[in-house]
């Protein structure tokens, strides 16, 4: 099962400033799109669907929508 990756509007700015954006997006597809509950991610605030993980050169906070197979990135910190 593969999830679709989307980015919330506030994340667009951080995404556009990433030096290695292509590598990051490829890593997102290889990891969180395939297994949003895995890849060393942790639940945030006690909610299983609100998660945080390190992907490529960034820390990603995201929400998993299982009913529509979507991972929505809500915060992105590029390292």
Residue pairs with C-beta under 8 A, 6 or more apart in sequence:
1 69
2 33
2 34
2 69
3 32
3 33
3 34
3 36
3 64
3 69
3 70
3 71
4 33
4 68
4 69
4 70
4 71
5 25
5 28
5 29
5 32
5 33
5 70
5 71
5 73
6 70
6 71
6 72
6 73
7 15
7 72
7 73
7 76
8 72
8 73
8 74
10 74
10 75
11 73
11 74
11 75
11 76
14 76
14 77
14 78
15 21
15 76
17 78
18 24
18 57
18 58
18 78
19 57
19 78
20 56
20 57
23 56
23 57
24 55
24 56
24 57
24 58
24 78
27 55
27 56
28 55
28 56
28 60
28 73
31 38
31 39
31 53
31 55
32 39
32 41
32 53
32 55
32 60
32 62
32 71
33 71
36 51
36 62
36 64
36 71
37 48
37 51
37 64
39 53
39 55
40 53
40 54
41 51
41 52
41 53
42 51
42 52
42 53
43 50
43 51
44 50
44 51
44 52
44 61
48 64
49 63
49 64
49 65
49 66
50 61
50 62
50 63
51 61
51 62
51 63
51 64
52 59
52 60
52 61
52 62
53 59
53 60
53 62
54 60
57 78
57 79
58 76
58 77
58 78
58 79
59 76
59 77
59 79
60 73
60 75
60 76
61 73
61 74
61 75
61 76
62 71
62 72
62 73
62 74
63 71
63 72
63 74
64 70
64 71
65 71
65 72
